[in-house]
Amino acid sequence: MHSLAMAKIKDEKQYKAMMERIDQLFFETDENTPADDCRLQELDLLSALVEEYEQEHLRPVKD
């Protein structure tokens, strides 16, 4: 498994790197991948971090 800093995404460079890793993991896993597979767990974690980053930085703020 890749070494990961499991903190908030700090900048666009980290965001893009995580998106690339998510793409890679997406094609390495499928609906038959066991829930305890480290790739699937990594995919879930990275997806949550990316979602948090997108909510804070990429979605328009509503007044």
C-alpha distances in whole Angstrom, upper triangle without the diagonal:
4,6,9,12,13,17,19,19,21,22,22,20,17,18,18,15,13,16,15,11,13,15,12,11,14,15,12,14,17,20,19,16,16,16,13,11,7,7,11,10,8,11,14,13,13,16,18,17,18,21,22,22,24,27,27,28,28,30,34,36,38,42
4,6,10,12,15,17,16,18,19,19,17,14,15,15,12,11,14,12,9,12,14,12,11,15,16,14,16,19,22,22,18,19,18,16,14,10,10,13,12,9,11,14,13,12,15,17,16,17,20,21,20,22,25,25,25,26,28,32,34,37,40
4,7,9,12,15,14,16,18,19,16,13,15,16,12,12,15,14,11,14,17,15,14,18,19,17,19,22,25,25,21,21,20,18,16,12,12,15,13,10,13,15,13,12,16,17,15,17,20,20,19,22,24,24,24,26,28,32,33,36,39
4,6,9,11,11,13,15,16,14,11,13,14,11,10,13,13,11,12,16,15,14,17,19,18,19,22,24,25,21,21,19,18,16,13,12,14,12,9,12,13,10,9,13,14,11,13,16,16,16,19,21,21,21,22,25,28,29,32,35
4,6,8,9,11,13,15,14,10,12,14,12,11,14,15,13,15,18,18,17,20,22,21,22,25,26,27,24,24,21,20,19,15,15,17,14,11,14,14,11,10,14,13,11,13,16,15,14,18,19,19,19,21,24,27,27,31,33
4,7,9,11,14,16,15,12,13,15,13,11,14,16,14,14,18,18,17,19,22,21,21,23,25,26,22,22,19,18,18,14,15,15,12,10,12,12,8,8,12,11,8,11,14,13,13,16,17,17,18,20,22,25,26,29,31
4,6,8,12,14,14,11,12,15,14,12,15,17,16,16,20,20,19,21,24,24,24,26,27,29,26,25,22,21,21,18,18,18,15,13,15,14,10,10,13,11,8,11,13,11,11,15,15,14,16,18,20,23,23,26,28
4,6,9,12,13,10,10,13,13,11,14,17,16,16,19,20,20,21,24,24,24,26,27,29,26,26,24,23,23,20,20,19,17,15,15,14,11,10,12,10,6,9,10,8,7,11,12,11,12,15,17,19,19,22,25
4,6,8,9,6,6,10,10,9,11,14,14,14,17,18,18,20,23,23,23,25,27,29,26,27,24,24,23,20,19,19,18,15,15,15,12,10,11,10,7,7,10,8,6,10,12,10,10,13,15,18,19,22,25
4,7,8,7,8,11,12,11,14,16,16,17,20,21,21,23,26,26,27,29,31,33,30,31,28,28,27,24,23,23,21,18,18,19,16,13,15,14,10,11,13,11,8,11,13,11,10,13,16,18,19,23,25
4,5,6,6,9,10,11,12,15,16,17,19,20,21,22,25,26,27,29,31,33,31,32,30,30,28,25,24,24,23,20,19,20,17,14,16,16,12,11,14,12,9,11,13,11,9,12,15,17,18,22,24
4,5,5,6,9,10,10,12,14,15,16,18,20,21,23,24,25,28,30,32,30,31,29,30,28,25,23,23,23,20,19,20,18,14,15,16,13,11,13,13,9,10,13,12,9,10,14,16,18,22,25
4,5,5,6,9,10,11,13,14,16,17,19,20,22,23,25,27,30,32,29,31,29,29,27,24,22,23,22,19,18,20,18,14,16,17,14,12,15,15,12,13,17,15,13,14,18,20,22,26,28
4,5,5,6,9,10,11,12,14,15,16,18,20,21,22,25,27,29,26,28,26,26,24,21,19,20,19,15,15,17,14,11,13,14,11,10,13,13,10,12,15,14,13,14,18,20,22,26,28
4,5,5,6,9,10,10,12,14,15,16,19,20,21,23,25,28,25,26,25,25,23,21,18,19,18,15,14,15,13,10,11,12,9,7,10,11,8,9,12,12,11,11,14,18,19,23,26
4,5,5,6,9,10,11,13,14,15,17,19,20,22,25,27,25,27,25,26,24,21,18,19,19,16,14,16,15,11,12,14,12,9,13,14,11,11,15,15,13,13,16,19,22,25,28
4,5,5,6,9,10,11,12,14,16,17,19,21,24,26,23,25,24,24,21,18,16,17,17,14,13,15,14,10,12,14,12,10,14,15,13,14,17,18,16,16,19,23,25,28,31
4,5,5,6,9,10,10,12,14,15,16,19,21,23,20,22,20,21,19,16,13,14,14,10,10,12,10,7,8,11,9,7,11,12,11,12,15,16,15,15,18,21,23,27,30
4,5,5,6,9,10,10,13,14,15,17,20,22,20,22,21,22,19,17,14,15,15,12,10,12,12,8,8,11,10,8,11,13,11,11,15,16,15,14,17,20,23,25,29
4,5,5,6,9,10,11,13,15,17,20,22,20,22,21,22,19,17,14,15,16,13,11,14,14,10,11,15,13,11,14,17,15,15,19,20,18,17,20,24,26,29,32
4,5,5,6,8,10,11,12,15,18,20,17,19,18,18,16,13,10,12,13,9,8,12,11,8,10,13,12,11,14,16,15,16,19,20,20,19,22,25,28,30,34
4,5,5,6,9,10,10,13,15,17,15,17,16,17,15,13,10,10,11,9,6,9,10,7,7,11,11,9,12,15,14,14,17,19,19,18,20,24,26,28,32
4,6,5,7,9,10,12,15,17,16,18,18,19,17,15,12,12,14,12,9,12,13,11,10,14,14,12,14,17,17,16,19,21,20,19,21,25,27,30,33
4,5,6,6,9,12,15,17,14,17,17,18,15,13,10,11,13,11,9,13,14,12,12,16,16,15,17,20,19,19,23,24,23,22,24,28,31,33,37
4,5,5,6,9,13,14,11,14,14,14,11,10,6,7,10,8,6,10,11,10,11,14,15,14,16,19,19,19,22,24,24,23,25,28,31,33,37
4,6,6,7,10,12,11,14,14,15,13,13,9,8,11,10,7,10,13,11,11,14,15,14,16,19,19,19,21,24,23,22,23,27,30,32,35
4,6,7,11,12,11,15,16,17,14,14,10,11,14,13,11,14,16,15,14,18,19,18,19,22,23,22,25,27,27,25,27,30,33,35,39
4,7,11,11,9,12,14,14,11,11,8,9,12,12,10,13,15,15,15,18,19,19,20,23,24,24,26,28,28,27,29,32,35,37,41
4,7,8,6,9,10,12,9,10,7,7,10,11,9,11,14,14,14,17,19,18,19,22,23,23,25,28,28,27,28,32,34,36,40
4,5,5,9,10,13,11,13,10,9,12,13,11,13,16,16,15,18,20,20,20,23,25,24,26,29,29,28,28,32,34,36,40
4,6,8,9,13,12,14,13,10,13,15,13,13,17,18,16,19,21,21,21,24,26,25,27,30,30,29,29,33,35,36,40
4,6,9,11,10,14,12,11,14,16,14,15,19,20,19,21,24,24,24,27,29,28,30,33,33,32,33,36,38,39,43
4,6,8,7,10,9,7,10,13,12,13,16,17,17,19,21,22,22,25,26,27,28,31,32,31,31,35,37,38,42
4,5,5,9,10,8,10,13,13,13,15,17,17,19,21,22,23,25,27,28,29,31,33,32,33,36,38,39,43
4,6,8,9,7,7,11,11,10,13,15,15,16,19,20,20,22,24,25,26,28,30,30,30,34,35,36,40
4,6,9,7,7,10,12,11,13,15,16,17,19,21,22,23,25,27,28,29,31,31,32,36,37,38,42
4,5,5,6,9,10,11,13,14,16,17,19,20,21,23,25,26,27,29,30,30,31,35,36,38,42
4,5,5,6,8,10,10,12,14,15,16,18,20,21,22,24,26,27,28,28,30,34,35,37,40
4,5,5,6,9,10,10,12,14,15,16,18,20,21,22,24,26,26,26,28,32,33,35,39
4,5,5,6,9,10,10,12,14,15,16,18,20,21,22,25,25,25,26,30,31,33,37
4,5,5,6,9,10,11,13,14,15,17,19,20,21,23,24,25,26,29,30,33,36
4,5,5,6,8,10,11,12,14,15,16,18,20,21,22,22,24,28,29,31,35
4,5,5,6,9,10,10,12,14,15,16,18,20,21,20,22,26,27,29,33
4,6,5,6,9,10,11,12,14,15,17,19,20,20,21,24,26,28,31
4,5,5,6,9,10,11,13,14,16,17,18,19,20,24,25,27,30
4,5,5,6,8,10,11,12,14,15,16,17,18,22,23,26,29
4,5,5,6,9,10,10,12,14,15,15,16,20,21,23,27
4,5,5,6,9,10,11,13,14,15,15,19,20,22,25
4,5,5,6,9,10,11,12,13,15,18,19,22,25
4,5,5,6,9,10,10,10,12,16,17,20,23
4,5,5,6,9,10,10,10,14,15,17,21
4,5,5,6,9,10,10,14,14,17,20
4,5,5,6,8,9,13,13,17,20
4,5,5,5,6,10,12,14,18
4,6,6,5,8,9,12,15
4,6,7,9,9,12,15
4,6,8,9,13,16
4,7,9,12,15
4,6,9,13
4,6,9
4,6
4
